C-alpha cells in the first residue's frame, strides 16, 4: 500500500476541479500565505479573476510586489483586490503584526490557505524564538497565525454559506514516507529535533497534519471546515537550501507548481461538506480515505491523542506571545 500511495501522489491523474469550475467569489476574503511564489502564487493567479479580495502573505516585500505586478498586469481593473501582507513565520512578532494589519482592514476571512512552508533547513536552524526551523514555520508559526485570525473566520461563518469557511493546512508525502512511528515523537519536539533535516521536515509535516485534524475537532462545531492537503511533489522554493546536485536529482521527480495549486483550490473551494472534516487531500484534488493511507500508525497516534499533545506543545511555545489575542 505504501508504494501505491507514493505512486498515485507522484504521478496523479488530471485534476477534476480547476479554475474553470469557480463561480464569482465577489464579497469573499481569502488569504494565502507564501503567495509570492510557487504553489501559492499559482493559486492566487487562479483566484484573482473571481473578484474576491485576496491577501498575499509573504516575508519578502520585493518578491511580493513583483508577483502582484505580474498577476494584476493581465487585468489591472481588479488590482485593488490583491493586497500584500508582510508575514514571516519565523518570527512571532511578524506573525502578530500581520494579523493586526489584516484585522485593521477586514471583518471576516472566508478561506485561509496555510500554504507557506520550508524544508531542507540545516540541522540547528532555529526561528527568532528559538524553535527548530521546520516545526517553527510549518507548525507553530502557522498555528499561531491561524489562531490570531480565528475571530475573522468565525465572523465569516455567521454570514456565509454552510461549509464555505475553511482552513487549509499543508502537509507532504514526506510525512508518510520519512516520519517515525506515530508520525511525531514528543521527545524529539522537546529537544528541538532529531538532528536529521529530512526527518525533522517529515515530522513537521506529520505534525501539521495532526494540527489540521485537531483544529477540525475543536473548531468544526462552529462551522469551520479544517482540511489537510499534500499539494504534490513540485518545483518550488521549498528546497532552496539544498546543494545544487541534490536539487538537480530532486527536480527530476517534480511537477510544475501550477498543478499543486489545483490541490489547494480543491481543498479551499470545491463542494465539500462537514462529512469531509479533517480530510486528507492528495494531488491534484482527491480525498484519500483513511483505510487507503499506508500510515495506519499515524492515524492510531491521533486516535490516542497525539494531535492534542502537539496542539498543547504549540500553545506552550507561544506562551506569553499569545497574550491579548486580536
N, C-alpha and C positions, 0 to 999 in steps of 0.2 A: 504493500500500500504506500510506503514511503516513496518508492521510486515513481509510482503512478502519480502521486501528488506533486512531486517535483516536476515530472514531465508535463503535466497539464498546466502548471504555473510558468514553466519556462517557455512552453510552446502552446499558448491558449488558442481557442477558436476566436473568430472575429467577434467584436463587441456587438451586442444586440440593442444597447441603449446608447445613443450618441446625441450630439448637439442638435441633430435634425428632429429629435423627439421632444425638444424643450419648447413649451409654450412661453409666452411673455412672463417674465418674473418681475414686472414693474411693481414697485412697492416693497419688494423683498430686500433684505440686507444680508449680504454674505461677507464672510471673512476667510481668507486663505493665507495661512502662514507659509513663509517660504515661497511666496508667489512671484518673486522676481526672476526665477529661473526654473529649469527642469519641469517636473510634473505640475507644480503649482502655476507656473507661467502658462503652460498649455491649457490647464483648467480654466484660468481666468480668460484666456482667449476664447474659450467656448462659452463662458458665462457673459462676456461683455455685450454681445448683441441682444441679450434678453431684457435689457433696460433695468436690471437690478442695480442697487448700489453695492459696490464691491470694494472691500478693503484689502490691499496687498500688504501683508506683513513681511518685513524684510529688515535685516540688520544693516544692509548696505544702501545708503541713500542714493549714491550714484547709479548703482545697478538697478534699483527700483525705478528711478526716474527714466533710465534708458528703456527699461521694459515697458513702462507706462506709455512712453512716446511711441514705441513700436506698435503696441496694441491699439492705442487710440488713433494712430495715424491713418488707419483704414476707414475710420468713421469718427471724425472729430466732434460731431454733434453730441455724442454721448460722453465726451471726455470727462465731464464733471462727475460722472458716476463712478469713476475709478480713482481711488484715493490711496496714497501711500501712508502706511502705518509703521513708524520705526519700531522694530522689535528684535531684541537679541535674547534668545532663550538661554544664553549662557549667564545671564545676569538678572537676578530678581528685581533690581531697581529699574532696568529697562522694561521688564515684563509689566511691572506695575504702572510705569509711565505710559506704556502702550495702551493698557486697559483704561487708564484715566482719560487719555486722548480720545479713545473710541467712545467712552461714556459721555464725554462732553459734547459729542456730535449726534449720537444715536440713542434712541429709547429702547430699541429691540435689536435682536440678532436672530435671523431665521436659520442659517446654517453656518456652523464653524467647522472648517476643514483644517484639522491639525496636521497639515502636510509637512511642515518643516522638520528636518531631522539631520542627523550627521552620523557618519560611520568611518571606520578606519583610523580613529584617533590613536596616536601613540600611547602606550601604557603610561600612566601618570598624569595625563592631561586632565585638568580639572576646570570646573566653572568658576566664576567670580566668588561664589560662596563655598568653594572647596569640595564640590561634589564630583565624582567620577564623570568625565565628559559625556559619554554616551547616555548614561542614566540622567545626568543633569539636563541635557537638552531634550532627549526623546521621551522622557517620562516626567521628571519632577517639574521642569520649567513649563512643559506643555500642560501638565495638570494645573499648575498654579495659574497660568494664563486663563485656562478654561474656567476655573473656579471664580476668578475675578469677573468673568463675563456671564456667570450663571444667572444673575438677575435679568440681564437682557434676553437671554434665552427663555426664561420664564415668562417675560412680558410678551414675547413673540407667540408663545402658546396661547395666551389669552385671546388674541385676535386672529390667530392663524387657522389654517386647515389642519385637521387631525393628521398626525404623523409627519407633518412637514417640517417641524423644528427638530434639527438634528445636530449631533456632534459626531464628526468622522475622525477616528483615530487611525494612525498609520502603524502597520507592522511590516514584516518582511518574511520571505521564505526562510531566512536565516534563523528565525525564531523556532521553526520546526527542525531545521537542518543542523543547527550548531548549539542550541541551548542545552543545558544539563537536564538531568532527570527532574521533572516537575516544572521545567522552564526557568524558574528563578530559585536560587538558594539564598535565603535571607542572610546567612552568614557572609556571603560574598558582597552583598549590598552594604552590610555594616562595616566591612573592612575596605570598601572603596574599590571593588572589582576583584577579578581573579588574576590579573596581570597578563591576560591574553586578549589582544584587541578585538579579535574576531568573536571570541566567546562573550566578551563584555558587550559588544554590539548586539549579538544574538539575544543575550539576556535582557538588554534594554528593550528590544522589540517584543520579547515574550512578556515583559512587564507592562509595556504599553498596551498589548492585547488584553492583559488582565485588567488594566485600568479602564479600558473601554467597556468590558463586561461588567465590571463593578459599578461604573457610572450608570449603566442601564438599570442595575438593581436598585441603586439609590435614588436616581432621578427619573426613572421611567414612569413612575406613578404620577409624575407631574406633567406628563405629556411630551417629554423629550425622548427622542429616539437616539440611542447611542450605538454606533456601528464601527466595526473594525475592518480595515481593508489593507491588503497587500497589493500595492499598485502594480507590481510586476518587477521584473529584472530589467532595469532601464539605464540608458545612457544619460546620467545626470551628474551633478557635482558631489554626490554622496561619498564618493571615494576619491575626492580630490587630493587627500593627503597621502595616497598610496604612491609608491615608486612607479616611474614610467613603465617599466617592464610588467609589473603587476597589473597596472591599468590596461595595458595592451591586451593581456590574456583575458581579463575580466570583460572587456568590451566585446570580445568575440561572442559572448553569450547574452548580450544585452539588446533590448529593443528601443525604438525611439520613445522619447518621453511622452509624446502625444498619446500613445496607446495607454500608458499608465493613467493619463488623465481621464480616460473612459471609465476606469475602475472607480476613481474618485467621484466622477459625475454620477455613476450608478448609485454609489453609496449616499450621495447627498440629495439627489433629486428624482430618482426612479420611484415608482409607486409601491413603496414598501409599507408594511403595517406593523402594529405593535407585536405581532407574532414573530417579527424579524428582529426584535430587541436583542442586542448583543451579537448579531450575526457576524460571521467571519466571511468576508468577501474577497474573492480571488480574481486575477486578471481574466478578461477585461470587463468585469462586472458580472460575477456569478457568486451566488451564495453556496459556500461549501458546508454541507450538513456535518454535524458533529461525528456521525458514525463513519464518515469518509475521511476524516482528518487522521493522519498517521500518528499524531502525538496524543494518544489517549491519556498519557501520564500528565500532560499539561491540563487537560480538562479535569482529571481527577484531583489535581492540586487545587484548581479553582473551586471545585466542589467542596474541598476540605478547608477552604478559607484562605488560600494563598493570596488571592486578589485583594481581600480585605487587609491582609498583612502588608502588602505592598502599598496599598492606599494609606494606611496609618503611618507607614515609614515615610511616605512623601509628606504627610501632614507634619510629622516631627521635624523634618528637614526645613520645611517652610517656616515653621516656628514663628518667631516674632515678626518676620517679614510679612506674614499674612494678617497681622492685626489691622483692624479697621478696613476690612474688605470693602471695595467700592461696589 
